[in-house]
Amino acid sequence: MKKFIMFALAGVVALSNVGLTMAAAPAAPAKAIAFAPISFEAAEAVLWTSGPTATGSVDVIANADGTKALKIDIASRAADWNTLTSSTINPPAGTVWSLTKYDTLKASVTNPNNFESEIRLNITDNLGNTRLTIFKIPANSTREIAIDKTYWGEPGVKSADWDAGYAQVGVDPSQIKAIRFYAAEPTPSIMEGQSSMAFIIDNIHVEKGVVPSGASFAITNIKPGKTETAAAFMPLPKTHYEALLGKTLVGGTPPAFPNSMTVQLKKDGKNLATAADGTLMVAAGDTVTMHVQMFKTYALLGNAGTTNLDISLSSPKGIKILTPTNSQTFVDANPIGVLAGLNFDFVMPEGNVDLLNDFKWDFKLTPQ
């Protein structure tokens, strides 16, 4: 029991127990970590809530083989959703669990009751979305429950299939901050006629999924290469920053693209390469870096003192941006002196991405 892109560059509440969900403002960035198995053993960091409740208790118990598990014991059904006997599992402080949509979250749930029971899990992400998932466990039996791509849904988009066992908005599995186990105690029609019940939870873990080999995408608006090893890069057209920097940012002589910044695509720190037709294959879910190059001959004309060129990246299409802001410092009216680059990371969605229309760049000069 123990257990990829057509893209181009252009100009930047939690689920209540009664089943209502509202999106909240995104929380502060948190460090993404892998999900480590939770089996409630003494050597594990305690990431779960336990203790007595108004109508029951949550305790770590011993299994028959001496291993540990978590028991939610509901002595009497709560009539108030705010006083449920439940347990919430959270990642370590300052972190979120990072899964892909192809991964499956699993847990072993035992129903020691003499009747079929229903257990619910609320999965909450760091964007304020909560997904309701529902599982039925036969009497006196153990079932491995599984939350997969269907259950994750689309982040912030409502979808429901009560028979299949999910409802409310989808979540971003790369930013999970809470998993809550509970029963719908105040709803009399669920486990009708039963005044008390218990659940035993064990071996919470993630089964890694494999991105389908066919889930690949073409990148266009990239300077076509002559060979398949040509680096994938393109100019950042001056039209995107002319209004702010046209009379201020001077210099810059990169080959083939005079007086422009360039964007080079990278993955895992390595330059991506285009095929002869200028396409590029990237898998959905991969992190892609747009390396915006600032050439060493650039200077801010008339600048006195230190000024930051602040660059922000957003996506009208809703592509997940991991690095939304960055800046380059200029001192007096001197060239920046080095071939500098600013990295902006995003997560490749399913389907094509158009660099010119799916991203928005904003520029601002900030004197220091």
Secondary structure by P-SEA (a helix, b strand, c coil): ccccccccccccccccccbbbbbcccccbbbbbcccccccccccccccccccccccbbbbbbccccbbbbbbcccccccccccccbbbbbccccbbbbbcccbbbbbbbbcccccbbbbbbbbbccccbbbbbbbbbcccccccccccccccccccbbbbccccccccbbbccccccbbbbbcccccccccccccccbbbbccccccccccccccbbbbcccccccccccccccccccccccccccccccbbbccccccbbbbbbbcccbbbbbccccbbbbcccbbbbbbbbbccccccccccccccbbbbbbbcccccccccccccccccccccccbbbbbbbbbbcccbbbccccbbbbbbbbcc
